[in-house]
């Protein structure tokens, strides 16, 4: 099997082929996801909540992400593997480079960071130093204390214009992917059409080029509040492998996310 690369994702965007991605944190699930056709995975700082039991992503460290990245890479050697730069690990461009280097050496193909145009210098520096970057706009969980909770972003015109401007600035700085989280469908479509790079949505409707889910949400094992955009594929499929295949198929044919999983 040949590795999945960013070139493949750009080609898929150009041809209108939608793709499913999922978070992974260990060898066994990574191998299962790869076996069932998932070609893009993320070692997300969501592990702070799903694996470590914290109430936010803030306690996660670079060491944590590197450990799980290495495990996922062993399970899915051919996937395109993204790794989150956790809270306060990229406060300066120099720190971003040092943190990203550790994650790339652990097996990541790309790092993801949360924030807007203020990150342009860091994105440019990372790109110049051969580290591909995925941006993350909309609801950025590391900013939960600024937002005052996990809330939909970009609902008014001023906020929507600012998010679009941020997306274009990050792309101009060298970002090669963009995650859009918890934004209205119309805004997700505007950003997806404005960018040459692929977009990956989570709570952004079915208009983005790809989708991502936290694996626990896809299998209905999320504790506490269940996000509006989540769907329990395991309950419908009855088997984890079948659930993964169903998730991928519904993303590819744009039946997921449906209107009930999206924000207007």
C-alpha positions in Angstrom: 0.0 0.0 0.0 1.3 3.5 -0.9 1.2 6.2 1.8 -1.6 8.8 1.6 -0.2 12.2 1.1 -1.3 15.8 1.0 -1.2 15.6 -2.8 -4.0 13.0 -2.6 -6.1 15.3 -0.5 -5.6 18.2 -2.9 -6.6 15.9 -5.8 -9.7 14.8 -4.0 -10.7 18.4 -3.4 -10.3 19.2 -7.1 -12.4 16.2 -8.1 -15.0 16.6 -5.4 -14.2 13.4 -3.6 -15.1 13.7 0.1 -13.0 11.8 2.7 -13.5 10.7 6.2 -10.9 11.1 9.0 -11.0 10.1 12.6 -9.0 10.6 15.8 -6.8 7.7 16.9 -4.7 7.3 20.1 -3.3 3.8 20.0 -1.9 1.0 17.9 -4.9 -1.3 17.8 -7.6 1.2 16.8 -5.2 2.8 14.3 -4.7 -0.5 12.6 -8.4 -1.2 12.6 -9.2 2.2 11.1 -6.5 1.7 8.4 -7.8 -1.8 7.6 -11.3 -0.4 7.1 -10.1 2.3 4.7 -9.5 5.4 6.8 -6.6 7.1 5.2 -6.3 10.3 7.4 -6.0 10.2 11.2 -5.4 12.8 13.9 -3.8 12.3 17.2 -5.8 15.0 18.9 -5.4 16.8 22.1 -8.9 15.5 22.7 -7.0 12.6 24.3 -6.9 14.9 27.4 -10.7 14.2 27.8 -11.2 10.9 26.1 -8.1 9.0 27.3 -6.8 10.9 30.4 -10.1 12.0 31.9 -9.6 15.7 32.2 -12.4 18.2 31.7 -10.6 20.0 28.8 -7.7 19.6 26.4 -5.5 22.1 28.4 -3.5 19.6 30.5 -2.2 17.7 27.4 1.6 18.0 26.8 3.8 17.6 23.8 5.1 14.5 25.4 1.6 13.0 25.6 0.9 13.7 21.9 4.3 12.3 20.9 3.7 9.1 22.8 0.3 8.5 21.2 1.6 9.6 17.7 4.3 6.9 17.8 1.7 4.3 18.8 -0.7 5.3 16.0 2.1 5.4 13.4 3.0 1.8 14.2 -0.7 0.8 13.7 -1.2 2.8 10.5 2.1 3.2 8.8 0.6 4.4 5.5 -2.0 6.9 6.7 -1.6 10.6 6.6 -1.1 11.3 10.3 -1.8 14.7 11.9 -0.8 15.5 15.4 -2.1 18.4 17.5 0.3 21.0 19.0 -1.2 21.2 22.5 -2.0 24.2 24.6 0.9 26.7 25.0 3.3 24.6 22.9 3.4 27.1 20.1 3.2 30.5 21.8 6.2 31.7 19.7 7.4 30.6 16.3 10.5 29.2 17.8 8.6 27.2 20.3 6.2 26.0 17.5 9.2 24.7 15.6 10.7 22.9 18.6 7.3 21.3 19.5 6.6 20.3 15.9 10.0 18.7 15.5 9.2 16.3 18.4 5.9 15.3 16.9 7.3 14.8 13.4 10.1 12.7 14.8 7.4 10.6 16.6 5.8 9.8 13.3 3.5 12.7 12.3 3.2 13.9 8.7 1.7 17.2 9.7 1.0 19.3 12.8 -2.3 21.1 13.6 -2.6 24.3 15.6 -5.5 26.4 16.7 -5.8 30.1 15.9 -6.1 32.8 13.3 -3.9 35.2 11.4 -1.7 35.8 14.5 -0.2 32.4 13.7 0.9 33.3 10.2 4.6 33.8 11.2 4.7 30.4 12.9 3.0 28.7 10.0 5.4 30.3 7.6 8.4 29.3 9.7 7.2 25.7 10.1 6.5 25.4 6.4 9.9 26.7 5.5 11.4 24.1 7.7 9.5 21.2 6.0 6.7 20.8 8.6 3.3 20.8 6.9 0.7 22.7 8.9 -3.1 22.2 9.3 -5.0 25.2 10.7 -8.0 25.0 13.0 -10.6 27.7 13.1 -14.1 28.2 14.6 -14.5 26.5 17.9 -10.9 26.0 19.1 -11.1 24.0 22.3 -7.8 25.3 23.7 -9.6 28.7 23.9 -12.4 27.4 26.0 -11.7 29.9 28.7 -11.8 32.8 26.3 -15.0 31.6 24.6 -16.7 30.9 28.0 -17.6 27.4 26.9 -17.9 25.2 23.8 -20.0 27.5 21.5 -20.7 27.8 17.8 -18.5 30.4 16.2 -19.0 32.8 13.2 -22.7 33.2 13.4 -22.8 37.0 12.9 -21.4 38.6 9.8 -18.4 40.3 11.5 -17.3 37.1 13.1 -17.8 35.2 9.8 -15.7 37.7 7.9 -13.0 37.5 10.5 -12.9 33.7 10.3 -12.7 33.8 6.5 -9.9 36.4 6.7 -8.0 34.2 9.2 -8.4 31.2 6.9 -7.0 33.1 3.9 -4.1 34.4 6.0 -3.1 31.0 7.2 -3.3 29.6 3.7 -1.1 32.4 2.4 1.4 31.6 5.2 1.6 28.0 4.0 -1.1 26.0 5.7 -2.1 23.0 3.6 -5.2 21.9 5.4 -7.9 23.6 7.5 -10.2 22.2 10.2 -13.5 24.1 10.7 -15.2 23.3 13.9 -18.7 24.2 15.0 -19.4 26.9 12.4 -22.6 27.5 10.4 -22.9 25.5 7.2 -23.1 28.6 5.0 -19.8 29.9 6.5 -18.1 26.5 6.1 -19.1 26.6 2.4 -17.7 30.1 1.9 -14.4 29.1 3.4 -14.2 25.8 1.5 -14.9 27.6 -1.8 -12.4 30.4 -1.0 -9.5 28.2 -0.1 -7.4 26.2 -2.6 -6.4 23.8 0.3 -8.8 21.1 1.5 -11.1 21.8 4.5 -12.1 19.2 7.1 -15.3 19.8 9.1 -16.5 18.8 12.5 -19.9 20.4 13.2 -19.6 22.3 10.0 -22.1 20.5 7.8 -21.4 18.3 4.8 -20.0 21.1 2.6 -16.4 20.7 3.6 -14.0 18.5 1.6 -13.5 16.0 4.5 -15.0 15.2 7.9 -13.4 14.3 11.2 -14.9 12.8 14.3 -13.5 11.9 17.7 -13.6 8.1 17.6 -15.5 8.0 20.9 -18.3 10.1 19.4 -18.5 7.8 16.4 -18.9 4.8 18.7 -21.3 6.3 21.2 -18.9 6.0 24.2 -18.6 9.7 24.9 -19.3 10.5 28.5 -21.5 13.4 29.5 -22.6 15.9 26.9 -23.0 14.5 23.4 -22.2 17.1 20.7 -24.9 17.9 18.2 -22.6 16.9 15.3 -21.9 13.4 16.7 -23.5 10.2 15.4 -23.3 6.8 17.0 -22.4 4.7 14.0 -21.8 1.7 16.2 -25.4 1.6 17.3 -26.6 1.4 13.7 -23.9 -1.0 12.4 -23.6 -3.3 15.4 -19.9 -3.9 14.9 -16.9 -1.6 15.2 -15.5 -2.4 11.8 -18.9 -2.0 10.1 -19.4 1.3 11.9 -16.1 2.6 10.5 -17.1 1.6 7.0 -20.5 3.2 7.4 -19.0 6.4 8.7 -16.6 6.6 5.7 -19.4 5.8 3.2 -21.8 8.3 4.6 -19.1 11.0 4.5 -18.2 10.1 0.9 -21.8 10.3 -0.3 -22.5 13.4 1.9 -25.3 11.9 3.8 -23.3 12.6 7.0 -23.4 15.0 8.5 -27.1 15.6 7.9 -29.0 18.7 8.8 -29.6 17.5 12.4 -25.8 17.3 12.9 -25.2 20.8 11.6 -25.5 24.5 12.6 -27.4 27.0 10.5 
